[in-house]
Amino acid sequence: MNKELRRISIATLAMFLALFVSSSVIQVFAVDDLRADPRNVRTLYASYSAERGPILLDGRPIAQSTAVDSPFEFLRVYPEPALYAPITGYFTLNQGNTGIEGAYNDFLTGTANEQFLDQLGALVTGQRPRGAAVQLTVDPVVQQAAAEAMGDLKGAIVAIEPATGRILALVSTPSFDPNRLASHDTASVLEAYDQLTADPDDPLVNRAISGDLYFPGSTFKLLVAAAALDSGRFTPEDAFPNPARLPLPLSTDSITNSGGGTCGGGSTVTLATALRLSCNIPFAEIGLALGEDTMARYTEAFGFGTAYEIPMTATPSSFPTGMDDAQLMLSSFGQYDVRVTPLQMALVSAAIANGGNLMQPTLLDRIIAPDLSIVQQSEPVLSSQPITRITAETMTRLMVDGVSNGVAGNARIEGVDVAGKTGTAENGDTAPYTLWFTGFAPADNPQVAIAVVVEDGGGRGQSGSGNQIAAPIAKRVLEAVLSR
């Protein structure tokens, strides 16, 4: 064989090897990602012609496929659309899938690797594979209570079982009707989608886990207090200077407490009192004393920076880095550039409620094959241990004081110790406040941790507060859980 022929043979062999490797990667390793890609129109069309599995709560469908007389054979139907749209998402012919519909599309269409035997059986019998059912952790009673408590306000609620990470309620308002997007009429789907995307209230944004994120305001003081105690630097009884105004370093601006006065009177104030009365100045002093590195370490341990898969991907919450002293002081009471999801703040409370153990949050209970066998079962997963049990117990006591004898009093439930913290976050000189509550109940045996956020000051601009608006909403949801 001459030299030129040898070169051509080697080049041809290399090209065949490259083709073999690339096709193998596509067919074996990338198949699930390609199948789940919302731009994969072929998969989407096939999904419409298959009996897509239902999405269930306690065996009751909140999304299901109905046989219709059309080329697509099945139509996706959502019996309680607005209540569950932030969870189910939508399944459309033209705009892809979101929510549970998108995250578990392969299971719902019967094409997941775990359903390979069902696919083989369908090939043998000539029948089209049926999708699996996806059973969720959401409690319908708690979800309904959360939606009713939020009413026409704009915001979100997340309720979690602290010991397991199971999400009991996930509400984002305003919501939308996914039935409008499930139509087989392309023109009507595009019209509905354009209307929803043009809506200034952004109903397609799941505020519980994504969007522009929020300043946490004073709810962030829970994390600062936990870091102060857990690091061994401070105790609840440690006292700090108690001025009515604290100048920021290298700045003409100052920090004040809500109301403009001192924190409870006296020349000094303890950490415990500062948390109970939600005072900004002592927490600015505590955060500066702890330093950015310590604060960053604890925020990361509590889940900041983590894109939780619930299974929808939650936008990571963020704690700024590279701050000067003034920025660190502002960050220490949830301002400057601290940004969070309601899911994240519910997880902070859940970790405290669960003795310092932060569980992976999830909406999935189980995936059930058409023959009723279990394809996948969700089990509790420990995500991190941000604080010790002793610190968690101390934080619980301080949070109970905040509800029973502090500024979170509107979350009180008769006969039950509620642990909680309110927040009233600023968004600019004249912009309405963002109102918060996060906490858990019962304090001695937590069944639920919650975060409530209300945008636009709950309609009161800068005159509303977390205790006035967010705390009563949280109370109604907590009562729904405790009365089950």
N, C-alpha and C positions, 0 to 999 in steps of 0.2 A: 504493500500500500504506500503510495507516494505521500510526501509531506502535506500537500494541499488537500488531498482526499482525507487524510487523517484529521486535519483541522476542521474540515466541514463535518466529518462524522462526530467529532467531539462537540462542536457547536450545536449540531442537531440533537445529540443526546442531552446536552445541557438544557436546551429548550424544552425537550420532552419532560425532563426531571422537574423543571420549573413549573410546567403546566400541571404535572401530577401533584406537586406539593401544593400549589395554589388552589387547585380544585379540591384537594383533600381538606385543606384548611376551611374552605367555604362550606363543603358538604358535611364536615364533622365538627369542627370547632366553632365556626361562626354561624352555624345554622340557626341557633336559638336567637341570637341578636338580630340576624337578618329577618327572621320570621316575625319578631316583635317590633321591628322598625315600623312606625306609623306610615312611612312613605312607601312601604311595600304594598302596592295596590293589589297585586295578585293574591296575597294572603288575605287582604281585607275583603275582596270579592268572594273568595272561598269561604270566609267566615260568615258572610251573609247567607250563603247557601247551605250552611250547616246548622244543626240544632245546637245553638250556643248554650252552654250550661248556665244555670241561674246563679245569682248572688243572693245569699240567704242570711237572715237573722232569725235565730231560733227556729230554723226550718221554713220560715216564711220568706218568699221572694221579694226583694226590693229591686230586682232587675231580672227579666226573663224573656225568652224568645217565644213568639206566637206564630203559628203557621198561617201564611197568607197566600192568596192566589196571585203570585207575581213571579217573575224569573228568579228573584232572590229567595223565595220560599219561606223565609222567616223574617219577622220584624221584631226588633228589640223594644221592649215595653218597660216603663218605670212606673209602678203603681202609685208611689208617693214621691213624686219627682223632686220638689224643692227641699224636702226634709233630708233626703239622702244624696242629692247630687254632688256635694263636695266629697263624698265617699265613693260612690259608684263611678263618678265621672261620666263620660259619654262614649258611645260607640257609633261612629258615623261612617258613611260611605265616602265622604270627601275630605274630612278634616282629622282623620286618625282617631286614636283612642286616648282617653285620660283616666285617671283614678284607678280603681280596681279593674275596670274594663281593660285598661291598657297594661297595668302591671301583671295581670294574670291572663292575658289574652291567649297564650298558648294552652293553658289548662282549660279555659272556657271553651276553646275551639277543639279540644281533644288532640292537639298536635304536640304536646309536651313530651320530652324524652321519657318521662315517668309513665306515660300512657302508651308506650311502644307496643305492648301486647294487644291493647285495644285496637290500635291501628292495624296490626297484623290480622286480627280477627275480622276487621272490616274488609280488608283486602280479600280474605278467603270467602266471606259471605256475600261480598259485593255491596255491602251496606256502607253508608257514609258514617264516619266516626261521630259519636255524640260527645259534646263537651262535658267536662266535670263541673260539679257545683262547688262554689266557693262560699264556705260558711264563715261569717265574720264574728268578731268579739263584741260588737256594739250591742248595747242593751236598748231595745226600742223604747222602753219607758223613760230611760234617762235621756236618750236622744230627743224624744218629744218634749220633755221638760226643759231641756236646754234651748231648743228652738223657740218654745213659747216664752221662756224667760228673756231671751234676746229680743224677741218681737221684731219691730221695724228698725232697730238700731243696727248700725254697721259695725262689724267686728267678728269675733270668733270665740269659741269655747272648746277646750279639750279636757276630758275627764279620763283619768287613768287609774287602774288598779295597781297600787304601789308594789305589791309583792310579786306581781307577774308581768307587769308592763302591758297588760291587755287594755286596749282603748275602749272605754265604755260609751263615750260620746265624742263626736267631732262635728262641730257646727261652724259654718262660715256663712256670714250674711253680708249683703243679699245673696240669695241663691239663684238657681235658674231651673228651667225645665228641660232635661235631657231628651225628652220625647220629641221635641222640635228638631233635634239634631239626629235622631235615629230614623227619620223618614227615608223612604226610597226615592223621593222626589229631589233630585239634585238641586234644582232651583230654590226650593223652599228651605233646604238645609243651608245653602249658602246665604240666603237672605237672613235666616235666623242667626247664623254664626256671625255675620256682619253686624247685625243689631247688637248682639251680646258683646262683641269686641269693641264696638263704638260706645257702649254704655259707660259713662264716666264713673259709675260705681263699681266697675270691674267685677261683675258677678261670676265670671269664669275663673277668677283668681281664688285659690284656696287659702284664705287668710290664716288658717290654723297652722299651716306648715310652709307657706311660701309667700310670694309677693315682695313688697318693698321692705318688709320687717319693721319692727317698732322699737322706739326707745322704751326700755323697761321701767324707767323711773324708779320709784322707791321699792318696787318688788326686788330690784337688784341688791338691795341692802341685805336680803337674806343670804346671798352668796358672799358678800363682804363680811358679814357677821360670822358666817360659818368658817371662812378662811381665817379670820382673826382668832377664833376660838380653837380651831383644829390645828393651827400652826403653833399653838402654845404661846403666842405673843401676848394674848390678852385673855381676860376672864370677863364674865358678864358684869362684875362689880368694878372693873377698872374705870377710872374717871378721866374725863377729858375737859379741856377749857370750854366754857359755855358762853361765848359772845353772841350777840344778836346779829352780827355781821362779820364775815371773815374775808379780808382782802385776798384775792388770788395772787400768787407769786408772779412778779414781772408783768403785772396787768393792772389796769385801772378798774377792772370789774371786781365784784364781791359776791360771795355766796351768802344767802339768807335761808332761814328755815321757813316753812309754810306759816304764814301769818306775820312774819317779819320779826318776831321776838326771840327770846332765848328758848332753850329746850327744857321746859318745865320749871324754870326759875333756878336760882343758885348760880354760883360762879363756876361750878363744874357739873358734869352730867355723866352718868354711867352708860356703858354700852347697852345694858338691858333697857334703860329708860329711853335712850336714843332710838332703839328699834321699836319699842312700844309706841312712842309718840311720833315715829318716822321723821326724825330731824336730819337735815342735810349736813349741817356744819360738823357734827361729831363724826359722821361717816366720811366726810372729806378728809378729816384729820386721821381717821383710822386707815383709809386707803393709802394716804401718803406715807404713813408709818410702815405699812406692809410692803409697799413698793410694787412696781409694775410686774416684776418677775414672779413674785408670790401670787399676785392677783391672776396673772396669766395662767399659772400652773393650776390653780383651783377652778378657774373658768373652763379650762380644757378638761379637767377631771369631771366636771358637771355636764360635759357634752358640747360645750361651745366648739365650733369648728368641725363638728361631726355631721355628715349628711345622712341622717337616719333613714333607713328604708322601712316603711311601715305597712305595705311595701312601696307606696309612692315615695319618691325621694323628697325629703324635707330639706329646705334651704338651710345651710348651716348658720347658726347664730354666731355673732362675732364680738370679740373684745379687742379694742384697738391696741396697737403696739407702737413703740417709738415715741411715747408721749412725754411732754414736759410735765413739771409738777402741777401746773394749773389744770392741764387736760386730765391728768390722773385723778385729781381731786373731783373734777366734774364727773368723771367716769364712775367714781365710787358711790354715787347715788343714781346711777343709771342714765346719765346724760352724756354729753360730748358726742361720741360716736359708738356707743354700745348699742348693738342691734340684735333683736331676738324674735323668735316665733313664739306664739302661745304654747306650742308643743314643748319648746325648751323650758319655759317657766313652769309648766306643769311637771316636767321632769325634775326640776330643782326641788319642788315641794315633795314629789314622789320619793326622791332619794332620801330626804330628811325623814319622811314618814316611814321608810323601809330600813331604818337603822343605819343609814349611810350607804346602802346598796342601790345603785341605779340600774334598773332593768331595761333591756332593749324594748322599746315600745313597738306594739304590733296591732294591726287590725285583723290578722288572720287567726281563725280558730282551727279550721281544717279544710282540706280539699277532698271532695267525695266523688268517686267514680260513678258512672251510670249504674253499675251493679251494686252500689252502696259500699264498696270497699274504700278504705281510707288511703288516698294517694299521698297525702302529706298532712302531718299533724304538728301544730305549733306547740313548742315547749318554752317555758320561761328561760331567758338567757341573760346572764349578768353582763352588763355593759361596762361598768366601772364601779369603784368604791371611793368616791371623792372625799368622804369624811368618815371618822370613826363612829362607832355606835354611841360612845359617850358624848361626842359633839352633837350627834343627831338628837339625842335625848335632851341636851341642853337647849338646842335650837327649838325643839318642840315646845318646851316649857315657855320660852320667850315668845313664840308665835301664839300660843294660847293666851298669854297675857295681852298680846296685841289685839285679840278679838274680845276678850272678856273685860279688859280695862284699858283699852287703847283706841287707836284711830281706825281700827277695822271692826268696830262694834256692830255694824249692820249685817255682819255674817253670823251673828250669834244664833244658835239653835237651842231652844229650851231643853234642858236635860242632857245635852251633848257638849263635850269640850271640842270646840273647833279651833284648829291652829291655822293662822292666816296672816297675810300681809297685803295691804293695799298699795296702789301706786297711782300717781297723777303726773304723767310725763309731759314735759314741755316740748313744743315743736317749732318754736320761733316766737318772736315778740308778740305777734297778734294772732297766731294760728291756734285753733282749738286744741285743748289738751287731749292726750290719750289716757284712758282710764283703765285701771287694772285691779284685779284681785287674784291672788294665788294662795293655795293652802290645802288642807286635808282634814278629814274627819272619819270616825271619832279619833281624837288625839291619842288615846291609849290603845286603840286597836284599829288602825287606819284601813278603811275599805275603799276610799277614793281620794285621789289628789286631783286638783283642778286648777286651771288657769282661765280667766275671763279677760278679754280685752274689748274695749268699746272705743271706737274712733269718734272724731269730731266732737269730743267733749260730751257725747251722749245728747247732742242738741243744745248744750248749755255753754258752748264756747269755752271760755276760761273760768267759768263760775262753777262748773261741776267738779266732783272729786271721785276718786276710786271708791271711797266708802259710801258715797251717796248713790252711785249708779252701778258699779261693777260688783260690789259686795252683796247687795240683795239678789242679783242675778245668780251669783255663785251659791248663795244660801238655798235658792229654789232647786238647783241641781243637786246639791249635797243632800237635801231632804228627800229628793226622788230616789237617790241611791240607798239612803238609810231606811227608807220605808219599803224596800223591795221584800 
